[in-house]
Amino acid sequence: MLSFETIAERMEVTKRTVLDNYRSWDIPIVRVSDRILRVRERDFEAWIDARTE
């Protein structure tokens, strides 16, 4: 599972940018707890692929 920090690094943006935009970008998140959100690596890769075609 990827953290928002890891996603930001892969996208070459700041963590704040990901936090501010993950809903509008429709990044497929998984809520681990009330305060922890993660993204499955395969879902993130599919999300990226869908936006780069």
OpenMM code with the backbone's topology and positions (N, CA, C; nanometers):
from openmm import Vec3, app, unit

residues = "MET LEU SER PHE GLU THR ILE ALA GLU ARG MET GLU VAL THR LYS ARG THR VAL LEU ASP ASN TYR ARG SER TRP ASP ILE PRO ILE VAL ARG VAL SER ASP ARG ILE LEU ARG VAL ARG GLU ARG ASP PHE GLU ALA TRP ILE ASP ALA ARG THR GLU".split()
positions = [
    Vec3(0.0845, -0.1174, 0.0000),
    Vec3(0.0000, 0.0000, 0.0000),
    Vec3(0.0891, 0.1237, 0.0000),
    Vec3(0.0519, 0.2191, -0.0812),
    Vec3(0.1317, 0.3402, -0.0962),
    Vec3(0.0760, 0.4534, -0.0106),
    Vec3(0.1660, 0.5282, 0.0491),
    Vec3(0.1264, 0.6467, 0.1251),
    Vec3(0.1149, 0.7642, 0.0291),
    Vec3(0.0548, 0.8706, 0.0750),
    Vec3(0.0439, 0.9895, -0.0082),
    Vec3(0.1817, 1.0496, -0.0353),
    Vec3(0.2726, 1.0310, 0.0566),
    Vec3(0.4091, 1.0786, 0.0368),
    Vec3(0.4753, 1.0061, -0.0808),
    Vec3(0.4577, 0.8754, -0.0876),
    Vec3(0.5139, 0.7964, -0.1970),
    Vec3(0.4483, 0.8341, -0.3296),
    Vec3(0.3182, 0.8532, -0.3277),
    Vec3(0.2472, 0.8942, -0.4490),
    Vec3(0.2998, 1.0285, -0.4977),
    Vec3(0.3187, 1.1210, -0.4045),
    Vec3(0.3710, 1.2532, -0.4406),
    Vec3(0.5092, 1.2416, -0.5047),
    Vec3(0.5944, 1.1581, -0.4486),
    Vec3(0.7281, 1.1389, -0.5056),
    Vec3(0.7190, 1.0830, -0.6469),
    Vec3(0.6344, 0.9847, -0.6673),
    Vec3(0.6208, 0.9245, -0.8002),
    Vec3(0.5625, 1.0216, -0.9020),
    Vec3(0.4747, 1.1105, -0.8562),
    Vec3(0.4135, 1.2076, -0.9461),
    Vec3(0.4975, 1.3341, -0.9604),
    Vec3(0.6013, 1.3436, -0.8786),
    Vec3(0.6889, 1.4609, -0.8759),
    Vec3(0.6119, 1.5887, -0.8433),
    Vec3(0.5275, 1.5778, -0.7406),
    Vec3(0.4555, 1.6921, -0.6846),
    Vec3(0.4716, 1.6858, -0.5333),
    Vec3(0.4232, 1.7865, -0.4652),
    Vec3(0.4324, 1.7854, -0.3197),
    Vec3(0.3223, 1.6991, -0.2592),
    Vec3(0.3471, 1.6538, -0.1387),
    Vec3(0.2465, 1.5762, -0.0662),
    Vec3(0.1203, 1.6608, -0.0472),
    Vec3(0.1375, 1.7876, -0.0202),
    Vec3(0.0233, 1.8784, -0.0025),
    Vec3(-0.0639, 1.8827, -0.1277),
    Vec3(-0.0015, 1.8811, -0.2450),
    Vec3(-0.0765, 1.8814, -0.3703),
    Vec3(-0.1622, 1.7562, -0.3812),
    Vec3(-0.1058, 1.6416, -0.3466),
    Vec3(-0.1820, 1.5163, -0.3508),
    Vec3(-0.2961, 1.5218, -0.2495),
    Vec3(-0.2672, 1.5655, -0.1288),
    Vec3(-0.3713, 1.5739, -0.0253),
    Vec3(-0.4845, 1.6673, -0.0655),
    Vec3(-0.4505, 1.7765, -0.1289),
    Vec3(-0.5523, 1.8738, -0.1698),
    Vec3(-0.6358, 1.8270, -0.2884),
    Vec3(-0.5821, 1.7346, -0.3692),
    Vec3(-0.6473, 1.7010, -0.4953),
    Vec3(-0.6883, 1.5555, -0.5142),
    Vec3(-0.6585, 1.4676, -0.4208),
    Vec3(-0.6849, 1.3259, -0.4456),
    Vec3(-0.8314, 1.2970, -0.4757),
    Vec3(-0.9228, 1.3703, -0.4161),
    Vec3(-1.0656, 1.3478, -0.4444),
    Vec3(-1.1014, 1.3923, -0.5851),
    Vec3(-1.0614, 1.5100, -0.6235),
    Vec3(-1.0957, 1.5599, -0.7573),
    Vec3(-1.0229, 1.4829, -0.8668),
    Vec3(-0.9076, 1.4264, -0.8344),
    Vec3(-0.8328, 1.3446, -0.9312),
    Vec3(-0.8848, 1.2017, -0.9353),
    Vec3(-0.9742, 1.1665, -0.8440),
    Vec3(-1.0301, 1.0311, -0.8345),
    Vec3(-0.9246, 0.9230, -0.8137),
    Vec3(-0.8252, 0.9545, -0.7310),
    Vec3(-0.7261, 0.8522, -0.6956),
    Vec3(-0.7979, 0.7481, -0.6096),
    Vec3(-0.7841, 0.6195, -0.6442),
    Vec3(-0.8582, 0.5140, -0.5730),
    Vec3(-0.7975, 0.4828, -0.4352),
    Vec3(-0.8459, 0.5492, -0.3332),
    Vec3(-0.7904, 0.5336, -0.1981),
    Vec3(-0.8561, 0.4200, -0.1215),
    Vec3(-0.7847, 0.3724, -0.0205),
    Vec3(-0.8356, 0.2738, 0.0746),
    Vec3(-0.8196, 0.3361, 0.2125),
    Vec3(-0.9278, 0.3415, 0.2871),
    Vec3(-0.9218, 0.3961, 0.4228),
    Vec3(-0.8795, 0.2848, 0.5179),
    Vec3(-0.7599, 0.2995, 0.5726),
    Vec3(-0.7056, 0.1998, 0.6652),
    Vec3(-0.7627, 0.2219, 0.8055),
    Vec3(-0.7784, 0.3473, 0.8426),
    Vec3(-0.8411, 0.3839, 0.9700),
    Vec3(-0.9033, 0.5214, 0.9517),
    Vec3(-0.9515, 0.5799, 1.0596),
    Vec3(-1.0140, 0.7117, 1.0499),
    Vec3(-0.9194, 0.8168, 0.9930),
    Vec3(-0.7898, 0.8022, 1.0195),
    Vec3(-0.6940, 0.9051, 0.9812),
    Vec3(-0.5914, 0.8596, 0.8779),
    Vec3(-0.5955, 0.7324, 0.8415),
    Vec3(-0.4929, 0.6810, 0.7508),
    Vec3(-0.5554, 0.6384, 0.6184),
    Vec3(-0.5067, 0.6980, 0.5101),
    Vec3(-0.5498, 0.6642, 0.3749),
    Vec3(-0.4309, 0.6082, 0.2992),
    Vec3(-0.4534, 0.5073, 0.2204),
    Vec3(-0.3482, 0.4471, 0.1389),
    Vec3(-0.4052, 0.4167, 0.0011),
    Vec3(-0.3158, 0.3834, -0.0909),
    Vec3(-0.3559, 0.3457, -0.2257),
    Vec3(-0.2831, 0.2159, -0.2611),
    Vec3(-0.3583, 0.1201, -0.3101),
    Vec3(-0.2945, -0.0050, -0.3551),
    Vec3(-0.2064, 0.0268, -0.4754),
    Vec3(-0.0897, -0.0334, -0.4783),
    Vec3(0.0048, -0.0040, -0.5857),
    Vec3(-0.0554, -0.0355, -0.7231),
    Vec3(-0.1232, -0.1486, -0.7355),
    Vec3(-0.1817, -0.1836, -0.8660),
    Vec3(-0.2899, -0.0839, -0.9079),
    Vec3(-0.3669, -0.0323, -0.8109),
    Vec3(-0.4692, 0.0668, -0.8420),
    Vec3(-0.4055, 0.1989, -0.8854),
    Vec3(-0.2955, 0.2347, -0.8183),
    Vec3(-0.2259, 0.3577, -0.8544),
    Vec3(-0.1683, 0.3468, -0.9953),
    Vec3(-0.1057, 0.2330, -1.0265),
    Vec3(-0.0481, 0.2134, -1.1600),
    Vec3(-0.1568, 0.2194, -1.2670),
    Vec3(-0.2712, 0.1569, -1.2408),
    Vec3(-0.3825, 0.1609, -1.3356),
    Vec3(-0.4346, 0.3028, -1.3525),
    Vec3(-0.4411, 0.3765, -1.2423),
    Vec3(-0.4874, 0.5155, -1.2458),
    Vec3(-0.3932, 0.6006, -1.3303),
    Vec3(-0.2638, 0.5833, -1.3107),
    Vec3(-0.1629, 0.6570, -1.3892),
    Vec3(-0.1742, 0.6198, -1.5366),
    Vec3(-0.1815, 0.4901, -1.5648),
    Vec3(-0.1905, 0.4435, -1.7042),
    Vec3(-0.3115, 0.5019, -1.7755),
    Vec3(-0.4240, 0.5090, -1.7061),
    Vec3(-0.5458, 0.5620, -1.7661),
    Vec3(-0.5337, 0.7100, -1.8007),
    Vec3(-0.4472, 0.7816, -1.7304),
    Vec3(-0.4314, 0.9254, -1.7540),
    Vec3(-0.3191, 0.9600, -1.8494),
    Vec3(-0.2378, 0.8614, -1.8853),
    Vec3(-0.1256, 0.8897, -1.9745),
    Vec3(-0.1458, 0.8342, -2.1157),
    Vec3(-0.2616, 0.7774, -2.1394),
    Vec3(-0.2896, 0.7226, -2.2731),
    Vec3(-0.3390, 0.8305, -2.3654),
] * unit.nanometer
topology = app.Topology()
chain = topology.addChain("A")
for resn in residues:
    res = topology.addResidue(resn, chain)
    for name in ("N", "CA", "C"):
        topology.addAtom(name, app.Element.getBySymbol(name[0]), res)
